[in-house]
C-alpha cells in the first residue's frame, strides 16, 4: 500500500519513502504467537520482540489486541494469577487462524516480489559494485 502525504512546507503531495515497514505486520505476528499458546499482554510484548523482531509499546499492543478481538481474531478471558493481579489471557480463534493463513499467503507473495526486485537490482548494478 502506498501512502500519499501533504508536504508541510509547500503543500505539494508526496509519497512515503519508508519501504522497510509493512503496515499492520504486528497482527499476523500476534496471531502466530497465539497459535502456539495462549498469552497475556506483557508476555506477548516480549515474544513479539524476541521471536518476531517487532518492538511495540504496551499501550499500542493492548489497543491492537482490542481491535483484533472486535474483529473476531482473538478472544480474551481473565485468569487468576497467584502471585499478583489477575491477567487477561488472549487466545486465537478459528477466524484468527484463517486470517493468519491469508496474511502469510499475502506476505509470501510480497516476499517473492521483494526478492525479485533485489535480484534485479544486484544484476543491474553488479558492474558498479565490482569496481568499488
N, C-alpha and C positions, 0 to 999 in steps of 0.2 A: 504494500500500500504506500502511495506517495502522498505526502502532506504538503500543502501549499500554505505559506505564511505571508503576512503583510510586513514589509520592511518598516521598521520604526523610524528610519531616517527620512526616506523619500516617499514611502507609501507604495512602492512597487511590490509585486508579489515575487516570492522566491520559493524554491523547494528545499526541504530539509536535506542536508548533506550527510546526515548521520546514518550510514548504511550498516553500522555494526550492531544495531539493536533490532530485534523482532518484536513488534508490538504485541503485548499480552502474552509473551513467551512464558511468563511465570505460571499461567493457568495450566498448561499441559504438564509443567514440571510438578506442580502441586498434585495433580491427578496421578501422575506416575508414582510419586511418593506414597499417596494414599492407596494406590492399588497394591502396594506391598504390605502396608499395615495401617490401621487407624492411628491418628496422631493428634496432638494438641498444637496450638499456635506456636509456642516458643520452640518446640521440637521441630516443627515444620520450618521455621525460620532458619534454624541451624542446619537442617538437612538440605534446604534449598541452596545454601552457600557451599556446603561441603560436597554434595553429590551432584548438583546441577549447575554450580557456578553462578547462581542468581543471588545477589545480595539485596534484600528488601528490609525496610524497617517494619516494625511490628504493627504500627497503625495501618500502613498500606496493606499488609498481609491480611489483617482482620477485615478490612473493607473488601478486599478481593474474595476472601472466604465467604463473607455475607452475600456478595453478588453471585458467587458460584452456587451458594445454597438456594438463592432465589431462582437461579437458572435450572435447578434440579440436578446439578452435577455432584454435589456433596450433601451430606446431612450431618447434623451435629446433635450430640447428647451430652448432658452433664454427667461427669463421672466423679466419684468420690476420690479424694486424694488424702491418704492417711497422714502425710507429713506437711500439709498446707491446705490452701483453699481448693475447693472443687475446681475441676478443669472441664472446659468444653472440648470434647473429643470429636474429631471430624473423620468421616468415612466416605468413601467414594460410592456413588450409586450406579445402577446399570446405565442410566443415561450419561453419567460421567465417564464410564468405561467406553461407551460408544463415541462420545466426543473426543476422548483421548486417542482412540483408534483413528478417527478422522483427522485430528490435529497432526498425528505422527505421519499419516499419509501425505498431508499437505506439506509438512516440514521436509519430508523425504524428497518431494518434488523440488522444493526450494533449494535444498542441499545440492541436488543434481545440477540445477541451474547455476548456482554459485560456483561449483566445481568446473563447469564448462566455461564460465567467464574467466576464472582464474587460469585455467589451462590455455585458453585463447590469449590471455594477456601475457603469460610466460612465453608462449610461442612468438607472439608479435614483437616482444621486446627482448628476446633471447640474445641477439647480437649486441644490443646496448649493454645488457647486464654483463656479458662476457668481456667487454672492453673496459669495464670499470675496475 
